Each structure stands twice: as structure tokens, then as C-alpha cells.
């Protein structure tokens, strides 16, 4: 299972890096929008919003990645059960994605890695885009992505839709 999660993380990072290369202006105003947010303990983590280092403390690992989609560098902060990837826009560090690392956490709506695709469909419905085994749901400029193998969820990621 860990091998599948590591492979899924690698594929997700590669897709994030290559799909965003270009010269596009990005708008990140999420005030009063209907967006996907991940809630963990007292934190509400929303892709596209400013990453506040004072708020998101306690990471165990930190990596900088050269960004081709945004200014400066992307950063990946690893926490106990999830990873936050950030980007820089107008000299502000913003949340690009939240990637689940294990089965110990669930989406705000209660879906976890190792749940069935039927549970995902019951919770999120049929309004998704499907590309091979990747299911993507969209709200405003945020996405929630599920990778499914043999009708079981093996990867969950919240992300900012850089193409919106």
C-alpha cells in the first residue's frame, strides 16, 4: 500500500509540474466561494489561499522544487498524515495541494484512502471528470482528486485548479 501511495504522489507531483507550465495570470480570491477545503483538527486548509507558516506548524520534512507554473519555487511540507505543496504568486506563498499520505485521515466529507469507490460516489455524487482511474470533482477553483484501483481509493488530493 505504501508503494502505491508513493507512486501516486510521484505521479501527482509530475502532473502538477507539467500541466502548469505557461504564462497565465492566476486569481486566488476564495472569499465566500463554494470550494473544497480540508479540515484537520482546528485547521481549514483551502487550495489557492495564502499559506501562513505561523498557522501550519509542525511539519516533519520540507523540500523546495523548481516551479515552471509559478514564480520562484514550489515547496512541499510533510506532516504526519498529509503533505501541503505551495507555490509563490505576487510574493505570497499559497497552497497548491494537500495530499493524503495514509488511511488515518479523511476528507471533510468523511472519505478516506482504502474506502470504496461506491462510498466516494455516495458522498460526492456523479458530477466528476474521469481520466483512467482518476476521478476529479470541482468547486470554483478547487479540485478534489481520487485515484481508484480495483474499486478502492488509493490516493486523495485537494488541489488548486491552475487552469481556472
Secondary structure by P-SEA (a helix, b strand, c coil): caaaaaaaaaaaaaaaacccccbbbbbbcccccbbbbbbcccccccccccccccccccccbbbbbbbcccccbbbbbbcccbbbbbbbcccbbbbcbbbbccccccccccccccccaaaaaaaccccccccccbbbbbcccbbbbbbbccccccbbbbbbcccc
